[in-house]
Structures are given as structure tokens and as C-alpha cells.
Amino acid sequence: MNTKELDKKYIAGTYSRADVVFVSGKGAKLYDENGREYIDLGAGIAVNVFGCADEQWINAVTKQLHKLQHISNLYYTEPCVKLAELLCEKTGMKKVFFGNSGAEANECAIKVCRKWAYDKYGDYSHSNIITLKNSFHGRTITTLAATGQDSFHTMFGPFTEGFVYASAQDPGEARALAEKGNCCAIMIELVQGEGGVIKLSQEYVNELVNIAKEHNLLIVVDEVQTGNGRTGTLYAYMQYGFMPDVVTTAKGLGGGLPLGACMLGEKVKDTLTPGSHGSTFGGNPVSCAGAISIISRLDDKLLSQVTEKADYILSQLNGTPGLKSISGLGLMIGLDCEKSSGEIAAELLKRGVIVLTAHEKVRLVPPLNITMEELEKAVSVIKEVINP
Ligand SMILES: *Cc1c(COP(=O)(O)O)cnc(C)c1O
């Protein structure tokens, strides 16, 4: 049996995969089992920050692999503390909990908010967390509950209680929920990725920050997708002019190895205590060594290139027949087209360009080091394909 047949027989049926078996890559180029070349604007769902086979990342990872691949959190190791120091220095956050995925980072954030409220009020009177309609926070039972889309709230009930949902446009809904006096936090994505690459407006975020201040709520920013240089700053909140209490990230953080982080600000830096949370693999030395190589290279020069590349894509696509609108921030771009996003993605794949979809949008999240030549080529194919 070939790979596709084995997959059908032995892999749990959760994915409807695109019809291609990838075997290797270099930067933003991917190669399938027949040696065919593709330009990658998906980066393994916004994960491969420096594309495939990035020399510096490989060196960092293999150097650590030869020394110690895992030892658990019963002991000290250097890569995770160095990465935590780097993240805190670059963000102003104070402490970090490491897990292995976005959902795990968000689970940690939710536990931190709940415990912060429990410590403060001595009971569960403020255990509710406001999340936004159309958000996405993960696939565990609790992060599904946190996700503000009804379609995720079926089949697996009962779900974790204590999430209430507010409009991502009208701050009045979040205010009304906060006024009930039973909430401890507001949890948001600044660009709703899976929900359709929809950016929250500055005015709306300003209002949420005010509501949080007035009602003593923590602000959790889920930067699982927007983080790690994706939007043109190291984290997207840096463009909105406020300091979150908790920032979660994953996807791009490990550059392709599983790694999630829940970063804790001043108010909650000591909320987690021995025994209150943990993870066997969290802060794995190999993943962390790779992440140090990624995060330390996301400097001003590279981030300004992210913005330049995004501007290039927007300027090229603007006014293309068949394109209704463009949304997003930095190299996290949503295209609302007349043709369906699924149809466009399938046609692009046939023509050697990999894109993602998010609901009705075509989603572009290329490796941040994609070359201008690769971008030019990919964009010209996209223009042809979205033209009805
Ligand atoms: C992908 C994603 C998650 C879930 O991350 P996993 O690593 O798949 O658990 C959570 N939040 C956001 C915003 C995401 O984009």
C-alpha cells in the first residue's frame, strides 16, 4: 500500500487531507513524492517561521539532540530557562510556563485566570471568562468551550462551564458580561485566524482594555497564530499599545517542533505554585533550543521585511478581479473571493502554490523568510486563479 492508502486504513479519520505527499523542503519551497516543486504560503499552518531545512535552526536542534533530548521537569535544564529569559526580555512578561501546543498553552492561561480569581476572592464567584464570538482557542474540551463558535460546541458535551461569549465588534456585549460581576478575564485573538483572518479594531481593543480595568479582569491574548513575528511585530499586542496579563503562543515558536508557551505578566507571575500545573514534555530541551534560534532572529530588520512583504502582497492583489476584500495583519492575510476558498486552494495546489483556508477566506501565512522572487511567482498564480 502507498502512503495515501495506509493513511486511509490506519490514521484516525479526523483530517480531509489535500491530495499530496510531501517529502522535503527548502525555505518556502516544498517537494512532493514525485519531485514536484511547490511554493509554500501555508508554512504548516503558520508554524515554519523560517521555512524548511533552515540551517541555523537545524544546527541549534541537532546540537541539543546530541546532548540531551529530554529529562522532564523534575530537573533544571538550560534551553528552557534561556528561552524563557529571551521571551521575557523581549515582551516585558515576567514568567513562562511551557507546554507542547496552542491548546495546552491556552489551558494553562485558563487555569491561571481561574486560580488568580480563586486566590483573590477565596471562592469561585469570579470564575467566568469572556471570550469572543468567532474565536478559536483549541481542540481540548475546555479550549473548545472557550472557542466562540457554536459549531465547535456539539458532539463532545458536557463541555467545561464558565465561558461567556461577546461580539468581536461591539464592545457593549463584553461590557454587559463584565457588569455581571462574575468574570475574571477576557481572552482574545487580536487577529481571529481560524475564524477568517479578522483583525480586531484598535477602538474595540481600547474599549476592552478599559472594561478590563474597570472590572478588574485579566486580559489574555491568544497569540498562538499571531505570535512569533507573523504580524510584523514579535507579538501582535505590541501594535495595539497595551500590556496583556497573559500571552499564549505556540505554532511558530518552535519553528516546526511542538512547543507552546503561556507567558505571565506582573499580576499573575506567582499564581502558579508547585503542583498546581505541569507537563511531562513541556519545555523540552530540543524544542526550546530550536525556539531560541527562531526568537533571537526575529529582530527589527526581519520584522520590517515581514511588513514589506505583506505590503507587496496587498499592493499586487488589490483590485484583482474576483477578489472582494483583503483582511489580516502582516504575513497573516485573508482573501475574500468570489470563488469558494476550497475551490481556490485546490486549484492553486494543482498549480504548485500551497495556501490555507479559514472559513470562506483563502489564508496566506507564508514562512517569514520567503524570497521576493517566490512571492512574485506565487502572487501571479493567485491572481490568475481567483479571477472567475
Ligand atoms: C492553532 C490555534 C490554537 C490551537 O493550537 P494547537 O497547537 O493546534 O493546539 C489555539 N489558538 C489559536 C489562535 C490558534 O490559531
Ligand as a Chemical Component Dictionary entry (heavy atoms), coordinates in Angstrom:
data_LIG
# 
_chem_comp.id                   LIG 
_chem_comp.type                 NON-POLYMER 
_chem_comp.pdbx_formal_charge   0 
_chem_comp.three_letter_code    LIG 
# 
loop_
_chem_comp_atom.comp_id 
_chem_comp_atom.atom_id 
_chem_comp_atom.alt_atom_id 
_chem_comp_atom.type_symbol 
_chem_comp_atom.charge 
_chem_comp_atom.model_Cartn_x 
_chem_comp_atom.model_Cartn_y 
_chem_comp_atom.model_Cartn_z 
_chem_comp_atom.pdbx_ordinal 
LIG C1 C1 C 0 -3.918 26.831 16.190 1  
LIG C2 C2 C 0 -4.501 27.625 17.279 2  
LIG C3 C3 C 0 -4.741 27.064 18.541 3  
LIG C4 C4 C 0 -4.533 25.582 18.832 4  
LIG O1 O1 O 0 -3.203 25.236 18.720 5  
LIG P1 P1 P 0 -2.794 23.664 18.729 6  
LIG O2 O2 O 0 -1.290 23.711 18.720 7  
LIG O3 O3 O 0 -3.385 23.068 17.499 8  
LIG O4 O4 O 0 -3.338 23.092 19.972 9  
LIG C5 C5 C 0 -5.206 27.893 19.532 10 
LIG N1 N1 N 0 -5.439 29.196 19.320 11 
LIG C6 C6 C 0 -5.216 29.765 18.118 12 
LIG C7 C7 C 0 -5.453 31.222 17.951 13 
LIG C8 C8 C 0 -4.752 29.006 17.055 14 
LIG O5 O5 O 0 -4.556 29.571 15.865 15 
# 
loop_
_chem_comp_bond.comp_id 
_chem_comp_bond.atom_id_1 
_chem_comp_bond.atom_id_2 
_chem_comp_bond.value_order 
_chem_comp_bond.pdbx_ordinal 
LIG C1 C2 SING 1  
LIG C2 C3 SING 2  
LIG C2 C8 DOUB 3  
LIG C3 C4 SING 4  
LIG C3 C5 DOUB 5  
LIG C4 O1 SING 6  
LIG O1 P1 SING 7  
LIG P1 O2 DOUB 8  
LIG P1 O3 SING 9  
LIG P1 O4 SING 10 
LIG C5 N1 SING 11 
LIG N1 C6 DOUB 12 
LIG C6 C7 SING 13 
LIG C6 C8 SING 14 
LIG C8 O5 SING 15 
# 
